[in-house]
Amino acid sequence: MLTNSRLYRADHDQAAGRRAEGFTLLEMIITIIIAMILMTIGIPSFFDMIQNNRMTSENNKLISGLLLARSEAVKRQYEVVLCPSADDTGCTGDWTDNNWIVFVDDDADGTTEPSDGNGALDSGEPLLRYEASAGSTLGWSVVTGDASIIFGANGMADGAHTLRLLDSRGEDSCVETLSSGRPVSVDCPNP
């Protein structure tokens, strides 16, 4: 409830030509319109930034896996394999699942079973890393080389390999493993 002194002050402020504080309806509408324009410009760029970060993250995960395989091959003095895998039990030879594993191939046959033919990762060949799919918007494919990348005890790869990561926008990014075993992020060759 307003007291008489407060009423007098409000009437006196209006009579003295002082404006009431706050926003007018016109100012509020203009502010909302400007905010909407900025959001329509910024939101698509934000989604592109998220997609670019996902691609960079997946590239870095693969490079990290390749570096792990290379260093473990030298450390253990056995072949170490990075290959596509539908689950963490063996190589599939197909990158469409977007999952991959790194394991020590201590019998040097390039497969995850120690020559007993069961197709399972046995205790004789330790699984070093399993990387699950990043989602359906990203996909790996082989550009050059085999699907499995084998590092020898000297840290060298069994040849040059290039893998392409493609997203739903058609943007791509490639990781190449040189014969020396060094993985690098490179521009993708034209398909």
Secondary structure as GFF3:
##gff-version 3
##sequence-region A 1 191
A	DSSP	alpha_helix	4	15	.	.	.	ID=ss1
A	DSSP	alpha_helix	25	76	.	.	.	ID=ss2
A	DSSP	beta_strand	79	84	.	.	.	ID=ss3
A	DSSP	three_ten_helix	95	97	.	.	.	ID=ss4
A	DSSP	beta_strand	100	105	.	.	.	ID=ss5
A	DSSP	beta_strand	127	131	.	.	.	ID=ss6
A	DSSP	beta_strand	138	144	.	.	.	ID=ss7
A	DSSP	beta_strand	149	151	.	.	.	ID=ss8
A	DSSP	beta_strand	161	167	.	.	.	ID=ss9
A	DSSP	beta_strand	172	177	.	.	.	ID=ss10
A	DSSP	beta_strand	183	186	.	.	.	ID=ss11
###
